[in-house]
Amino acid sequence: VGVGDEFSVNSITIFPNPNYGTFHIQIPETHIGSLCTIFNSNGQKVNSIILQEKHTTFYLNTKGLHYYIVGNHHGNMNSGKVLILD
């Protein structure tokens, strides 16, 4: 696996960020079928979904800072933050 391949495997994009409760997650093809879990700032799970497409839209009605974790069947994990505004 070359350096360029590593980068493409790990590139997950959340946009817009921050947002008002509707945002999109864009994943590489290698992550299709991955589980995406979103937690609030207290560490409580607020949403979980299997990513079936390269682009998925999320709707969250909980305001504040959230964390996401995406794990694919190859054992690759990605995480990040998304901010939901009032």
C-alpha positions, 0 to 999 in steps of 0.5 A: 500500500503506497502513501497515496493509498493510505491517505485515500483510505483514511479520508472521511469528510463531514460538511458543513461543519459546523451546521444546524442539525443536517450534515453530510458524511463522505467516505471512500469506497473502502468504507462502504458498509462501515458503522458510523456512530455519533456521540454527544459531548457526554459520551452518550451514543445519539446515532448509529448507522451503516454507511451504504453509500459514499455520501450519507446525510445525517439529521441530528436534533441534539445541539452542541459538539459531537464526536463520530467514529467510523470503522470498516471491515478492514479494521480501519477506524476514523474519528472526528468532531461535528458541531451542531449549532442552535 
